[in-house]
Amino acid sequence: MFTYVGLEDSPEVRARYHRYNRAMWSSLEKGYISREYLFLKRFASFLDKIYDIQVDNPQTLDDKYQTWLSQEHRLIPGALETLQTLKTQGYHLYVVTNGVASTQKQRLKDSGLNQYFEKVFISEEIGAQKPALAFFDYVFAHSEAKREESLVLGDTLSSDILGANNAGIDSVWFNPKWQPNHSEAKPTYAIKRWSDLGKFLEA
């Protein structure tokens, strides 16, 4: 993407973009901006404010990004094995995501992970997004999951874990770098590796 707009694809550029992108997602999760605004403006706004590069058609940038993103996936070590074990043990597994529907579905299919999930709940299709309670209310209304027996696993405090807090659900923060939590979100548990998830389910 950076090469396409004429920037060097360097660690510095990537770091700046990730900081900018995280800030926009935080604004979305807090209700300050809409999903449509985020996807339309994040690259154009980043290029304009950080590098003084004006974009004539912001939608084209997002379209290209979503296409490229849907073509790539990386499996986290231990994730596949953990899902296989949970599926064999009879757990009901669901995806809950704020990502773009077409992109998320393609990546799940290409990675082979879609076979382990009974349903995929995407905010774009639901009309509510994590961490809103309405998102999780929809999930419980359209699945076999029971609130008091559910566990949300996620790597993002501001959407996954705070969403679980809002919905009254236990949560596991996937925190591979063991970063400190300075947010209002309070995970029930935290893990460094996917393989650690089982000890919370066996208790």
Secondary structure as GFF3:
##gff-version 3
##sequence-region A 1 203
A	DSSP	alpha_helix	11	29	.	.	.	ID=ss1
A	DSSP	alpha_helix	35	51	.	.	.	ID=ss2
A	DSSP	alpha_helix	58	70	.	.	.	ID=ss3
A	DSSP	alpha_helix	79	88	.	.	.	ID=ss4
A	DSSP	beta_strand	94	97	.	.	.	ID=ss5
A	DSSP	alpha_helix	101	111	.	.	.	ID=ss6
A	DSSP	three_ten_helix	113	116	.	.	.	ID=ss7
A	DSSP	beta_strand	119	122	.	.	.	ID=ss8
A	DSSP	alpha_helix	123	126	.	.	.	ID=ss9
A	DSSP	alpha_helix	133	141	.	.	.	ID=ss10
A	DSSP	three_ten_helix	147	149	.	.	.	ID=ss11
A	DSSP	beta_strand	151	154	.	.	.	ID=ss12
A	DSSP	pi_helix	157	161	.	.	.	ID=ss13
A	DSSP	alpha_helix	162	167	.	.	.	ID=ss14
A	DSSP	beta_strand	170	174	.	.	.	ID=ss15
A	DSSP	beta_strand	189	191	.	.	.	ID=ss16
A	DSSP	three_ten_helix	194	196	.	.	.	ID=ss17
A	DSSP	alpha_helix	198	201	.	.	.	ID=ss18
###
